[in-house]
Amino acid sequence: MKKVAVIILNWNGAALLREFLPSVCAHIPKELADVVVADNGSSDGSVEWVEKTFPQVRIVRLSKNHGYAGGYNLAVKTLEYPYIVLLNSDVETPEGWLPPLLDFCESHTDVGACQPKLLSYRDKKAFEYAGAGGGFLDKYGYPYCRGRIFSTIENDKGQYDTPAEIFWATGACLFIRREVYLKAGGLDENFFAHMEEIDLCWRVKLAGYKIMAVPDSKVYHLGGATLASTEPRKTYLNFRNNLFMLYKNLPRREGKKILFRRRLLDAIAFARFVAGGEWKHARAVWQAHNHFRKERKRYVMQPQINLLKTMPEGRRNIIIDYFVKGHHTYHT
């Protein structure tokens, strides 16, 4: 049996598959891995195109659009490979991208998941927003990366070419042990989309495994193929899911304090949207908080340890660092 399933989730993504699937199929070591397209009930002929053009690709047909989290969970349960890769449909993979990830996990049994260096498909000298050189959370749960803080994105000059323990690995190309994925409960389907990989990585770490960045591997991500950053729906999901993530993964008493401060910071973001006349985004923040209050009761178990404190990056206040102190890169 091959060791790795590279799973691409598809929902009416014919154009993306035509552009990016050829590179994935061309650069998969056939003795190590299979390419799998998990289809969320597409109606655009994309599955039929894959079957005709790339008959070696396995197809997992799902009955409807289960979202990013639900679609991947169903596919992973179906595919019994030791390792899986959650690969976005808008990722170009160059030759040699997969073996370093597999080799690293094979030689480091305490590593539950890892990611390659994530570079921009449009500008291959630059990191890509969705994960760059590996992700972290600050003390209030704001995500940032080696190579990307808020909207400041660095060029790749080799500054993050050393393997490093990180807090979360990008969902654009997440290499993970299937057993660990299932043990951690998979992706949280209540999230539907956005930040679910960060939440999963948090639970993987709570289970005692490390998350690593492996820069000997690199891929190129288009980004924004599902929801553009200007979409209020994306604003809503990011704000709501971040609150869910903090509520479920922090100790109850400490989490209350952190969530109180985080919600004050979100109120400032709401005010900025209002001041800028971005009413739909302001409404999205308001709805995110309302829905969080109503839906948080579904999470009844919290851990006893605040993992953010176990890494130096988790003690930072990235808002102060970035907007007050002017520290716009990971190393400053």
C-alpha positions as protocol buffer text, in pm:
chain_id: "A"
residue {
  index: 1
  type: MET
  ca { x: 0 y: 0 z: 0 }
}
residue {
  index: 2
  type: LYS
  ca { x: 122 y: 350 z: -78 }
}
residue {
  index: 3
  type: LYS
  ca { x: 199 y: 574 z: 218 }
}
residue {
  index: 4
  type: VAL
  ca { x: 34 y: 903 z: 119 }
}
residue {
  index: 5
  type: ALA
  ca { x: -300 y: 1021 z: -16 }
}
residue {
  index: 6
  type: VAL
  ca { x: -284 y: 1373 z: -160 }
}
residue {
  index: 7
  type: ILE
  ca { x: -646 y: 1484 z: -128 }
}
residue {
  index: 8
  type: ILE
  ca { x: -783 y: 1774 z: -330 }
}
residue {
  index: 9
  type: LEU
  ca { x: -1131 y: 1888 z: -227 }
}
residue {
  index: 10
  type: ASN
  ca { x: -1341 y: 2006 z: -520 }
}
residue {
  index: 11
  type: TRP
  ca { x: -1671 y: 2185 z: -554 }
}
residue {
  index: 12
  type: ASN
  ca { x: -1748 y: 2311 z: -904 }
}
residue {
  index: 13
  type: GLY
  ca { x: -1381 y: 2389 z: -948 }
}
residue {
  index: 14
  type: ALA
  ca { x: -1328 y: 2280 z: -1308 }
}
residue {
  index: 15
  type: ALA
  ca { x: -1116 y: 2584 z: -1396 }
}
residue {
  index: 16
  type: LEU
  ca { x: -884 y: 2535 z: -1099 }
}
residue {
  index: 17
  type: LEU
  ca { x: -846 y: 2164 z: -1163 }
}
residue {
  index: 18
  type: ARG
  ca { x: -754 y: 2229 z: -1525 }
}
residue {
  index: 19
  type: GLU
  ca { x: -488 y: 2477 z: -1418 }
}
residue {
  index: 20
  type: PHE
  ca { x: -336 y: 2305 z: -1117 }
}
residue {
  index: 21
  type: LEU
  ca { x: -406 y: 1932 z: -1124 }
}
residue {
  index: 22
  type: PRO
  ca { x: -153 y: 1864 z: -1404 }
}
residue {
  index: 23
  type: SER
  ca { x: 136 y: 1981 z: -1186 }
}
residue {
  index: 24
  type: VAL
  ca { x: 17 y: 1767 z: -894 }
}
residue {
  index: 25
  type: CYS
  ca { x: -12 y: 1454 z: -1106 }
}
residue {
  index: 26
  type: ALA
  ca { x: 321 y: 1517 z: -1279 }
}
residue {
  index: 27
  type: HIS
  ca { x: 515 y: 1558 z: -956 }
}
residue {
  index: 28
  type: ILE
  ca { x: 377 y: 1281 z: -736 }
}
residue {
  index: 29
  type: PRO
  ca { x: 620 y: 993 z: -681 }
}
residue {
  index: 30
  type: LYS
  ca { x: 397 y: 709 z: -798 }
}
residue {
  index: 31
  type: GLU
  ca { x: 554 y: 459 z: -559 }
}
residue {
  index: 32
  type: LEU
  ca { x: 476 y: 681 z: -257 }
}
residue {
  index: 33
  type: ALA
  ca { x: 141 y: 847 z: -313 }
}
residue {
  index: 34
  type: ASP
  ca { x: -195 y: 859 z: -486 }
}
residue {
  index: 35
  type: VAL
  ca { x: -378 y: 1173 z: -592 }
}
residue {
  index: 36
  type: VAL
  ca { x: -740 y: 1180 z: -477 }
}
residue {
  index: 37
  type: VAL
  ca { x: -1011 y: 1427 z: -575 }
}
residue {
  index: 38
  type: ALA
  ca { x: -1286 y: 1440 z: -312 }
}
residue {
  index: 39
  type: ASP
  ca { x: -1586 y: 1599 z: -478 }
}
residue {
  index: 40
  type: ASN
  ca { x: -1846 y: 1791 z: -278 }
}
residue {
  index: 41
  type: GLY
  ca { x: -2137 y: 1723 z: -513 }
}
residue {
  index: 42
  type: SER
  ca { x: -2018 y: 1927 z: -811 }
}
residue {
  index: 43
  type: SER
  ca { x: -2245 y: 1993 z: -1107 }
}
residue {
  index: 44
  type: ASP
  ca { x: -1998 y: 2160 z: -1347 }
}
residue {
  index: 45
  type: GLY
  ca { x: -1854 y: 1849 z: -1511 }
}
residue {
  index: 46
  type: SER
  ca { x: -1526 y: 1877 z: -1321 }
}
residue {
  index: 47
  type: VAL
  ca { x: -1532 y: 1516 z: -1198 }
}
residue {
  index: 48
  type: GLU
  ca { x: -1601 y: 1383 z: -1545 }
}
residue {
  index: 49
  type: TRP
  ca { x: -1310 y: 1589 z: -1679 }
}
residue {
  index: 50
  type: VAL
  ca { x: -1076 y: 1443 z: -1416 }
}
residue {
  index: 51
  type: GLU
  ca { x: -1188 y: 1087 z: -1490 }
}
residue {
  index: 52
  type: LYS
  ca { x: -1126 y: 1137 z: -1861 }
}
residue {
  index: 53
  type: THR
  ca { x: -801 y: 1334 z: -1843 }
}
residue {
  index: 54
  type: PHE
  ca { x: -631 y: 1177 z: -1539 }
}
residue {
  index: 55
  type: PRO
  ca { x: -766 y: 822 z: -1501 }
}
residue {
  index: 56
  type: GLN
  ca { x: -499 y: 747 z: -1239 }
}
residue {
  index: 57
  type: VAL
  ca { x: -662 y: 993 z: -997 }
}
residue {
  index: 58
  type: ARG
  ca { x: -892 y: 835 z: -738 }
}
residue {
  index: 59
  type: ILE
  ca { x: -1235 y: 995 z: -701 }
}
residue {
  index: 60
  type: VAL
  ca { x: -1432 y: 1013 z: -377 }
}
residue {
  index: 61
  type: ARG
  ca { x: -1784 y: 1125 z: -465 }
}
residue {
  index: 62
  type: LEU
  ca { x: -1977 y: 1303 z: -190 }
}
residue {
  index: 63
  type: SER
  ca { x: -2350 y: 1360 z: -221 }
}
residue {
  index: 64
  type: LYS
  ca { x: -2352 y: 1736 z: -153 }
}
residue {
  index: 65
  type: ASN
  ca { x: -2137 y: 2032 z: -52 }
}
residue {
  index: 66
  type: HIS
  ca { x: -2025 y: 1943 z: 301 }
}
residue {
  index: 67
  type: GLY
  ca { x: -1795 y: 2245 z: 321 }
}
residue {
  index: 68
  type: TYR
  ca { x: -1419 y: 2234 z: 356 }
}
residue {
  index: 69
  type: ALA
  ca { x: -1422 y: 2063 z: 695 }
}
residue {
  index: 70
  type: GLY
  ca { x: -1700 y: 1812 z: 629 }
}
residue {
  index: 71
  type: GLY
  ca { x: -1573 y: 1719 z: 285 }
}
residue {
  index: 72
  type: TYR
  ca { x: -1223 y: 1645 z: 406 }
}
residue {
  index: 73
  type: ASN
  ca { x: -1346 y: 1453 z: 711 }
}
residue {
  index: 74
  type: LEU
  ca { x: -1553 y: 1220 z: 495 }
}
residue {
  index: 75
  type: ALA
  ca { x: -1267 y: 1168 z: 251 }
}
residue {
  index: 76
  type: VAL
  ca { x: -1010 y: 1095 z: 522 }
}
residue {
  index: 77
  type: LYS
  ca { x: -1238 y: 836 z: 684 }
}
residue {
  index: 78
  type: THR
  ca { x: -1272 y: 665 z: 347 }
}
residue {
  index: 79
  type: LEU
  ca { x: -903 y: 658 z: 254 }
}
residue {
  index: 80
  type: GLU
  ca { x: -686 y: 429 z: 466 }
}
residue {
  index: 81
  type: TYR
  ca { x: -338 y: 567 z: 404 }
}
residue {
  index: 82
  type: PRO
  ca { x: -81 y: 623 z: 684 }
}
residue {
  index: 83
  type: TYR
  ca { x: -38 y: 988 z: 579 }
}
residue {
  index: 84
  type: ILE
  ca { x: -267 y: 1236 z: 409 }
}
residue {
  index: 85
  type: VAL
  ca { x: -215 y: 1575 z: 251 }
}
residue {
  index: 86
  type: LEU
  ca { x: -497 y: 1827 z: 248 }
}
residue {
  index: 87
  type: LEU
  ca { x: -409 y: 2013 z: -72 }
}
residue {
  index: 88
  type: ASN
  ca { x: -606 y: 2310 z: -197 }
}
residue {
  index: 89
  type: SER
  ca { x: -721 y: 2294 z: -557 }
}
residue {
  index: 90
  type: ASP
  ca { x: -532 y: 2617 z: -633 }
}
residue {
  index: 91
  type: VAL
  ca { x: -183 y: 2489 z: -544 }
}
residue {
  index: 92
  type: GLU
  ca { x: 96 y: 2424 z: -794 }
}
residue {
  index: 93
  type: THR
  ca { x: 339 y: 2156 z: -681 }
}
residue {
  index: 94
  type: PRO
  ca { x: 693 y: 2152 z: -824 }
}
residue {
  index: 95
  type: GLU
  ca { x: 907 y: 1843 z: -859 }
}
residue {
  index: 96
  type: GLY
  ca { x: 1036 y: 1707 z: -530 }
}
residue {
  index: 97
  type: TRP
  ca { x: 782 y: 1874 z: -301 }
}
residue {
  index: 98
  type: LEU
  ca { x: 641 y: 1562 z: -133 }
}
residue {
  index: 99
  type: PRO
  ca { x: 936 y: 1341 z: -23 }
}
residue {
  index: 100
  type: PRO
  ca { x: 1083 y: 1596 z: 226 }
}
residue {
  index: 101
  type: LEU
  ca { x: 752 y: 1610 z: 415 }
}
residue {
  index: 102
  type: LEU
  ca { x: 722 y: 1231 z: 431 }
}
residue {
  index: 103
  type: ASP
  ca { x: 1088 y: 1183 z: 522 }
}
residue {
  index: 104
  type: PHE
  ca { x: 1065 y: 1438 z: 802 }
}
residue {
  index: 105
  type: CYS
  ca { x: 762 y: 1271 z: 962 }
}
residue {
  index: 106
  type: GLU
  ca { x: 910 y: 925 z: 915 }
}
residue {
  index: 107
  type: SER
  ca { x: 1225 y: 1029 z: 1102 }
}
residue {
  index: 108
  type: HIS
  ca { x: 1048 y: 1235 z: 1372 }
}
residue {
  index: 109
  type: THR
  ca { x: 779 y: 1023 z: 1532 }
}
residue {
  index: 110
  type: ASP
  ca { x: 677 y: 1305 z: 1768 }
}
residue {
  index: 111
  type: VAL
  ca { x: 564 y: 1519 z: 1472 }
}
residue {
  index: 112
  type: GLY
  ca { x: 193 y: 1491 z: 1400 }
}
residue {
  index: 113
  type: ALA
  ca { x: 173 y: 1731 z: 1107 }
}
residue {
  index: 114
  type: CYS
  ca { x: 388 y: 1961 z: 897 }
}
residue {
  index: 115
  type: GLN
  ca { x: 377 y: 2203 z: 607 }
}
residue {
  index: 116
  type: PRO
  ca { x: 604 y: 2306 z: 320 }
}
residue {
  index: 117
  type: LYS
  ca { x: 715 y: 2658 z: 251 }
}
residue {
  index: 118
  type: LEU
  ca { x: 408 y: 2825 z: 102 }
}
residue {
  index: 119
  type: LEU
  ca { x: 496 y: 3070 z: -176 }
}
residue {
  index: 120
  type: SER
  ca { x: 280 y: 3285 z: -401 }
}
residue {
  index: 121
  type: TYR
  ca { x: 171 y: 3145 z: -736 }
}
residue {
  index: 122
  type: ARG
  ca { x: 152 y: 3498 z: -877 }
}
residue {
  index: 123
  type: ASP
  ca { x: 491 y: 3609 z: -743 }
}
residue {
  index: 124
  type: LYS
  ca { x: 711 y: 3310 z: -674 }
}
residue {
  index: 125
  type: LYS
  ca { x: 969 y: 3518 z: -489 }
}
residue {
  index: 126
  type: ALA
  ca { x: 714 y: 3604 z: -220 }
}
residue {
  index: 127
  type: PHE
  ca { x: 552 y: 3409 z: 59 }
}
residue {
  index: 128
  type: GLU
  ca { x: 178 y: 3346 z: 37 }
}
residue {
  index: 129
  type: TYR
  ca { x: -67 y: 3482 z: 291 }
}
residue {
  index: 130
  type: ALA
  ca { x: -233 y: 3156 z: 395 }
}
residue {
  index: 131
  type: GLY
  ca { x: 64 y: 3001 z: 574 }
}
residue {
  index: 132
  type: ALA
  ca { x: 394 y: 3138 z: 444 }
}
residue {
  index: 133
  type: GLY
  ca { x: 681 y: 2981 z: 642 }
}
residue {
  index: 134
  type: GLY
  ca { x: 464 y: 2840 z: 922 }
}
residue {
  index: 135
  type: GLY
  ca { x: 195 y: 2979 z: 1148 }
}
residue {
  index: 136
  type: PHE
  ca { x: 158 y: 3105 z: 1506 }
}
residue {
  index: 137
  type: LEU
  ca { x: -107 y: 3262 z: 1728 }
}
residue {
  index: 138
  type: ASP
  ca { x: -46 y: 3558 z: 1957 }
}
residue {
  index: 139
  type: LYS
  ca { x: -181 y: 3580 z: 2314 }
}
residue {
  index: 140
  type: TYR
  ca { x: -525 y: 3689 z: 2188 }
}
residue {
  index: 141
  type: GLY
  ca { x: -551 y: 3433 z: 1909 }
}
residue {
  index: 142
  type: TYR
  ca { x: -450 y: 3649 z: 1611 }
}
residue {
  index: 143
  type: PRO
  ca { x: -279 y: 3430 z: 1350 }
}
residue {
  index: 144
  type: TYR
  ca { x: 47 y: 3531 z: 1185 }
}
residue {
  index: 145
  type: CYS
  ca { x: 334 y: 3355 z: 1010 }
}
residue {
  index: 146
  type: ARG
  ca { x: 702 y: 3344 z: 947 }
}
residue {
  index: 147
  type: GLY
  ca { x: 695 y: 3563 z: 637 }
}
residue {
  index: 148
  type: ARG
  ca { x: 349 y: 3722 z: 684 }
}
residue {
  index: 149
  type: ILE
  ca { x: 203 y: 3945 z: 952 }
}
residue {
  index: 150
  type: PHE
  ca { x: -139 y: 4092 z: 871 }
}
residue {
  index: 151
  type: SER
  ca { x: -106 y: 4236 z: 519 }
}
residue {
  index: 152
  type: THR
  ca { x: 276 y: 4259 z: 520 }
}
residue {
  index: 153
  type: ILE
  ca { x: 421 y: 3974 z: 315 }
}
residue {
  index: 154
  type: GLU
  ca { x: 796 y: 3915 z: 290 }
}
residue {
  index: 155
  type: ASN
  ca { x: 994 y: 3795 z: -8 }
}
residue {
  index: 156
  type: ASP
  ca { x: 1158 y: 3458 z: 38 }
}
residue {
  index: 157
  type: LYS
  ca { x: 1529 y: 3526 z: 81 }
}
residue {
  index: 158
  type: GLY
  ca { x: 1610 y: 3205 z: 265 }
}
residue {
  index: 159
  type: GLN
  ca { x: 1541 y: 3363 z: 604 }
}
residue {
  index: 160
  type: TYR
  ca { x: 1307 y: 3078 z: 702 }
}
residue {
  index: 161
  type: ASP
  ca { x: 1495 y: 2786 z: 548 }
}
residue {
  index: 162
  type: THR
  ca { x: 1548 y: 2613 z: 882 }
}
residue {
  index: 163
  type: PRO
  ca { x: 1293 y: 2356 z: 999 }
}
residue {
  index: 164
  type: ALA
  ca { x: 1102 y: 2501 z: 1293 }
}
residue {
  index: 165
  type: GLU
  ca { x: 831 y: 2405 z: 1536 }
}
residue {
  index: 166
  type: ILE
  ca { x: 522 y: 2611 z: 1465 }
}
residue {
  index: 167
  type: PHE
  ca { x: 176 y: 2639 z: 1621 }
}
residue {
  index: 168
  type: TRP
  ca { x: -27 y: 2572 z: 1308 }
}
residue {
  index: 169
  type: ALA
  ca { x: 31 y: 2448 z: 955 }
}
residue {
  index: 170
  type: THR
  ca { x: -146 y: 2588 z: 653 }
}
residue {
  index: 171
  type: GLY
  ca { x: -460 y: 2415 z: 531 }
}
residue {
  index: 172
  type: ALA
  ca { x: -348 y: 2492 z: 175 }
}
residue {
  index: 173
  type: CYS
  ca { x: -99 y: 2205 z: 205 }
}
residue {
  index: 174
  type: LEU
  ca { x: -128 y: 2021 z: 535 }
}
residue {
  index: 175
  type: PHE
  ca { x: 70 y: 1696 z: 566 }
}
residue {
  index: 176
  type: ILE
  ca { x: -61 y: 1494 z: 861 }
}
residue {
  index: 177
  type: ARG
  ca { x: -67 y: 1142 z: 997 }
}
residue {
  index: 178
  type: ARG
  ca { x: -411 y: 997 z: 934 }
}
residue {
  index: 179
  type: GLU
  ca { x: -417 y: 836 z: 1278 }
}
residue {
  index: 180
  type: VAL
  ca { x: -341 y: 1172 z: 1440 }
}
residue {
  index: 181
  type: TYR
  ca { x: -605 y: 1346 z: 1228 }
}
residue {
  index: 182
  type: LEU
  ca { x: -870 y: 1102 z: 1345 }
}
residue {
  index: 183
  type: LYS
  ca { x: -748 y: 1099 z: 1705 }
}
residue {
  index: 184
  type: ALA
  ca { x: -777 y: 1479 z: 1718 }
}
residue {
  index: 185
  type: GLY
  ca { x: -1132 y: 1460 z: 1582 }
}
residue {
  index: 186
  type: GLY
  ca { x: -1061 y: 1588 z: 1233 }
}
residue {
  index: 187
  type: LEU
  ca { x: -1166 y: 1931 z: 1115 }
}
residue {
  index: 188
  type: ASP
  ca { x: -1445 y: 2095 z: 1313 }
}
residue {
  index: 189
  type: GLU
  ca { x: -1747 y: 2090 z: 1083 }
}
residue {
  index: 190
  type: ASN
  ca { x: -1914 y: 2368 z: 1282 }
}
residue {
  index: 191
  type: PHE
  ca { x: -1653 y: 2601 z: 1130 }
}
residue {
  index: 192
  type: PHE
  ca { x: -1761 y: 2513 z: 773 }
}
residue {
  index: 193
  type: ALA
  ca { x: -1458 y: 2699 z: 635 }
}
residue {
  index: 194
  type: HIS
  ca { x: -1170 y: 2922 z: 755 }
}
residue {
  index: 195
  type: MET
  ca { x: -940 y: 2867 z: 1055 }
}
residue {
  index: 196
  type: GLU
  ca { x: -1041 y: 2502 z: 1085 }
}
residue {
  index: 197
  type: GLU
  ca { x: -683 y: 2392 z: 1017 }
}
residue {
  index: 198
  type: ILE
  ca { x: -554 y: 2616 z: 1298 }
}
residue {
  index: 199
  type: ASP
  ca { x: -809 y: 2464 z: 1533 }
}
residue {
  index: 200
  type: LEU
  ca { x: -710 y: 2113 z: 1422 }
}
residue {
  index: 201
  type: CYS
  ca { x: -340 y: 2185 z: 1476 }
}
residue {
  index: 202
  type: TRP
  ca { x: -418 y: 2317 z: 1825 }
}
residue {
  index: 203
  type: ARG
  ca { x: -590 y: 1987 z: 1909 }
}
residue {
  index: 204
  type: VAL
  ca { x: -302 y: 1789 z: 1757 }
}
residue {
  index: 205
  type: LYS
  ca { x: -66 y: 1974 z: 1991 }
}
residue {
  index: 206
  type: LEU
  ca { x: -299 y: 1912 z: 2286 }
}
residue {
  index: 207
  type: ALA
  ca { x: -270 y: 1541 z: 2199 }
}
residue {
  index: 208
  type: GLY
  ca { x: 107 y: 1569 z: 2249 }
}
residue {
  index: 209
  type: TYR
  ca { x: 239 y: 1604 z: 1895 }
}
residue {
  index: 210
  type: LYS
  ca { x: 454 y: 1874 z: 1735 }
}
residue {
  index: 211
  type: ILE
  ca { x: 365 y: 2077 z: 1426 }
}
residue {
  index: 212
  type: MET
  ca { x: 661 y: 2161 z: 1202 }
}
residue {
  index: 213
  type: ALA
  ca { x: 756 y: 2374 z: 905 }
}
residue {
  index: 214
  type: VAL
  ca { x: 973 y: 2181 z: 658 }
}
residue {
  index: 215
  type: PRO
  ca { x: 1123 y: 2436 z: 417 }
}
residue {
  index: 216
  type: ASP
  ca { x: 1303 y: 2174 z: 206 }
}
residue {
  index: 217
  type: SER
  ca { x: 959 y: 2138 z: 49 }
}
residue {
  index: 218
  type: LYS
  ca { x: 783 y: 2425 z: -124 }
}
residue {
  index: 219
  type: VAL
  ca { x: 458 y: 2476 z: -315 }
}
residue {
  index: 220
  type: TYR
  ca { x: 290 y: 2772 z: -484 }
}
residue {
  index: 221
  type: HIS
  ca { x: -56 y: 2886 z: -373 }
}
residue {
  index: 222
  type: LEU
  ca { x: -290 y: 3108 z: -573 }
}
residue {
  index: 223
  type: GLY
  ca { x: -501 y: 3201 z: -269 }
}
residue {
  index: 224
  type: GLY
  ca { x: -847 y: 3355 z: -244 }
}
residue {
  index: 225
  type: ALA
  ca { x: -996 y: 3098 z: -480 }
}
residue {
  index: 226
  type: THR
  ca { x: -1290 y: 3015 z: -253 }
}
residue {
  index: 227
  type: LEU
  ca { x: -1373 y: 3349 z: -91 }
}
residue {
  index: 228
  type: ALA
  ca { x: -1194 y: 3675 z: -163 }
}
residue {
  index: 229
  type: SER
  ca { x: -1077 y: 3888 z: 129 }
}
residue {
  index: 230
  type: THR
  ca { x: -1335 y: 4151 z: 27 }
}
residue {
  index: 231
  type: GLU
  ca { x: -1626 y: 3912 z: 85 }
}
residue {
  index: 232
  type: PRO
  ca { x: -1832 y: 3981 z: 402 }
}
residue {
  index: 233
  type: ARG
  ca { x: -1891 y: 3605 z: 429 }
}
residue {
  index: 234
  type: LYS
  ca { x: -1517 y: 3558 z: 481 }
}
residue {
  index: 235
  type: THR
  ca { x: -1514 y: 3833 z: 746 }
}
residue {
  index: 236
  type: TYR
  ca { x: -1799 y: 3659 z: 927 }
}
residue {
  index: 237
  type: LEU
  ca { x: -1635 y: 3315 z: 921 }
}
residue {
  index: 238
  type: ASN
  ca { x: -1295 y: 3444 z: 1032 }
}
residue {
  index: 239
  type: PHE
  ca { x: -1433 y: 3640 z: 1328 }
}
residue {
  index: 240
  type: ARG
  ca { x: -1680 y: 3371 z: 1440 }
}
residue {
  index: 241
  type: ASN
  ca { x: -1442 y: 3079 z: 1398 }
}
residue {
  index: 242
  type: ASN
  ca { x: -1162 y: 3254 z: 1582 }
}
residue {
  index: 243
  type: LEU
  ca { x: -1392 y: 3297 z: 1881 }
}
residue {
  index: 244
  type: PHE
  ca { x: -1496 y: 2930 z: 1861 }
}
residue {
  index: 245
  type: MET
  ca { x: -1131 y: 2825 z: 1847 }
}
residue {
  index: 246
  type: LEU
  ca { x: -1032 y: 3024 z: 2155 }
}
residue {
  index: 247
  type: TYR
  ca { x: -1338 y: 2915 z: 2353 }
}
residue {
  index: 248
  type: LYS
  ca { x: -1287 y: 2542 z: 2295 }
}
residue {
  index: 249
  type: ASN
  ca { x: -905 y: 2523 z: 2321 }
}
residue {
  index: 250
  type: LEU
  ca { x: -828 y: 2747 z: 2620 }
}
residue {
  index: 251
  type: PRO
  ca { x: -881 y: 2660 z: 2989 }
}
residue {
  index: 252
  type: ARG
  ca { x: -1222 y: 2782 z: 3102 }
}
residue {
  index: 253
  type: ARG
  ca { x: -1116 y: 3051 z: 3353 }
}
residue {
  index: 254
  type: GLU
  ca { x: -820 y: 3183 z: 3156 }
}
residue {
  index: 255
  type: GLY
  ca { x: -1017 y: 3162 z: 2833 }
}
residue {
  index: 256
  type: LYS
  ca { x: -1288 y: 3392 z: 2968 }
}
residue {
  index: 257
  type: LYS
  ca { x: -1032 y: 3667 z: 3031 }
}
residue {
  index: 258
  type: ILE
  ca { x: -869 y: 3627 z: 2692 }
}
residue {
  index: 259
  type: LEU
  ca { x: -1203 y: 3617 z: 2510 }
}
residue {
  index: 260
  type: PHE
  ca { x: -1319 y: 3933 z: 2690 }
}
residue {
  index: 261
  type: ARG
  ca { x: -1011 y: 4121 z: 2569 }
}
residue {
  index: 262
  type: ARG
  ca { x: -1034 y: 3971 z: 2223 }
}
residue {
  index: 263
  type: ARG
  ca { x: -1396 y: 4079 z: 2188 }
}
residue {
  index: 264
  type: LEU
  ca { x: -1299 y: 4433 z: 2284 }
}
residue {
  index: 265
  type: LEU
  ca { x: -1043 y: 4428 z: 2005 }
}
residue {
  index: 266
  type: ASP
  ca { x: -1310 y: 4296 z: 1767 }
}
residue {
  index: 267
  type: ALA
  ca { x: -1530 y: 4590 z: 1873 }
}
residue {
  index: 268
  type: ILE
  ca { x: -1252 y: 4820 z: 1751 }
}
residue {
  index: 269
  type: ALA
  ca { x: -1248 y: 4634 z: 1419 }
}
residue {
  index: 270
  type: PHE
  ca { x: -1626 y: 4677 z: 1399 }
}
residue {
  index: 271
  type: ALA
  ca { x: -1588 y: 5052 z: 1461 }
}
residue {
  index: 272
  type: ARG
  ca { x: -1323 y: 5078 z: 1189 }
}
residue {
  index: 273
  type: PHE
  ca { x: -1555 y: 4911 z: 938 }
}
residue {
  index: 274
  type: VAL
  ca { x: -1832 y: 5154 z: 1034 }
}
residue {
  index: 275
  type: ALA
  ca { x: -1601 y: 5454 z: 1009 }
}
residue {
  index: 276
  type: GLY
  ca { x: -1491 y: 5341 z: 664 }
}
residue {
  index: 277
  type: GLY
  ca { x: -1847 y: 5291 z: 544 }
}
residue {
  index: 278
  type: GLU
  ca { x: -1793 y: 4916 z: 509 }
}
residue {
  index: 279
  type: TRP
  ca { x: -2137 y: 4833 z: 641 }
}
residue {
  index: 280
  type: LYS
  ca { x: -2153 y: 4474 z: 518 }
}
residue {
  index: 281
  type: HIS
  ca { x: -1827 y: 4388 z: 693 }
}
residue {
  index: 282
  type: ALA
  ca { x: -1941 y: 4562 z: 1012 }
}
residue {
  index: 283
  type: ARG
  ca { x: -2261 y: 4360 z: 1000 }
}
residue {
  index: 284
  type: ALA
  ca { x: -2056 y: 4044 z: 947 }
}
residue {
  index: 285
  type: VAL
  ca { x: -1858 y: 4112 z: 1268 }
}
residue {
  index: 286
  type: TRP
  ca { x: -2181 y: 4179 z: 1458 }
}
residue {
  index: 287
  type: GLN
  ca { x: -2334 y: 3855 z: 1331 }
}
residue {
  index: 288
  type: ALA
  ca { x: -2019 y: 3660 z: 1412 }
}
residue {
  index: 289
  type: HIS
  ca { x: -2035 y: 3765 z: 1776 }
}
residue {
  index: 290
  type: ASN
  ca { x: -2409 y: 3704 z: 1802 }
}
residue {
  index: 291
  type: HIS
  ca { x: -2377 y: 3357 z: 1658 }
}
residue {
  index: 292
  type: PHE
  ca { x: -2079 y: 3280 z: 1880 }
}
residue {
  index: 293
  type: ARG
  ca { x: -2283 y: 3364 z: 2189 }
}
residue {
  index: 294
  type: LYS
  ca { x: -2564 y: 3136 z: 2075 }
}
residue {
  index: 295
  type: GLU
  ca { x: -2354 y: 2847 z: 1948 }
}
residue {
  index: 296
  type: ARG
  ca { x: -2061 y: 2824 z: 2191 }
}
residue {
  index: 297
  type: LYS
  ca { x: -2258 y: 2595 z: 2425 }
}
residue {
  index: 298
  type: ARG
  ca { x: -2194 y: 2306 z: 2190 }
}
residue {
  index: 299
  type: TYR
  ca { x: -1836 y: 2303 z: 2323 }
}
residue {
  index: 300
  type: VAL
  ca { x: -1845 y: 2163 z: 2674 }
}
residue {
  index: 301
  type: MET
  ca { x: -1488 y: 2038 z: 2726 }
}
residue {
  index: 302
  type: GLN
  ca { x: -1189 y: 2269 z: 2765 }
}
residue {
  index: 303
  type: PRO
  ca { x: -826 y: 2169 z: 2826 }
}
residue {
  index: 304
  type: GLN
  ca { x: -634 y: 2239 z: 3146 }
}
residue {
  index: 305
  type: ILE
  ca { x: -339 y: 2410 z: 2977 }
}
residue {
  index: 306
  type: ASN
  ca { x: -302 y: 2726 z: 2770 }
}
residue {
  index: 307
  type: LEU
  ca { x: -76 y: 2605 z: 2490 }
}
residue {
  index: 308
  type: LEU
  ca { x: -24 y: 2959 z: 2364 }
}
residue {
  index: 309
  type: LYS
  ca { x: 203 y: 3019 z: 2663 }
}
residue {
  index: 310
  type: THR
  ca { x: 424 y: 2722 z: 2580 }
}
residue {
  index: 311
  type: MET
  ca { x: 577 y: 2898 z: 2277 }
}
residue {
  index: 312
  type: PRO
  ca { x: 742 y: 3243 z: 2283 }
}
residue {
  index: 313
  type: GLU
  ca { x: 530 y: 3358 z: 1989 }
}
residue {
  index: 314
  type: GLY
  ca { x: 215 y: 3294 z: 2192 }
}
residue {
  index: 315
  type: ARG
  ca { x: 314 y: 3561 z: 2443 }
}
residue {
  index: 316
  type: ARG
  ca { x: 324 y: 3836 z: 2181 }
}
residue {
  index: 317
  type: ASN
  ca { x: 56 y: 4097 z: 2129 }
}
residue {
  index: 318
  type: ILE
  ca { x: 76 y: 4116 z: 1753 }
}
residue {
  index: 319
  type: ILE
  ca { x: -162 y: 4414 z: 1738 }
}
residue {
  index: 320
  type: ILE
  ca { x: 74 y: 4626 z: 1952 }
}
residue {
  index: 321
  type: ASP
  ca { x: 384 y: 4493 z: 1777 }
}
residue {
  index: 322
  type: TYR
  ca { x: 249 y: 4569 z: 1432 }
}
residue {
  index: 323
  type: PHE
  ca { x: 42 y: 4885 z: 1466 }
}
residue {
  index: 324
  type: VAL
  ca { x: 220 y: 5058 z: 1756 }
}
residue {
  index: 325
  type: LYS
  ca { x: 581 y: 4938 z: 1753 }
}
residue {
  index: 326
  type: GLY
  ca { x: 603 y: 4903 z: 1375 }
}
residue {
  index: 327
  type: HIS
  ca { x: 730 y: 4543 z: 1382 }
}
residue {
  index: 328
  type: HIS
  ca { x: 604 y: 4423 z: 1047 }
}
residue {
  index: 329
  type: THR
  ca { x: 805 y: 4101 z: 1008 }
}
residue {
  index: 330
  type: TYR
  ca { x: 841 y: 3788 z: 1215 }
}
residue {
  index: 331
  type: HIS
  ca { x: 1201 y: 3862 z: 1316 }
}
residue {
  index: 332
  type: THR
  ca { x: 1141 y: 4225 z: 1427 }
}
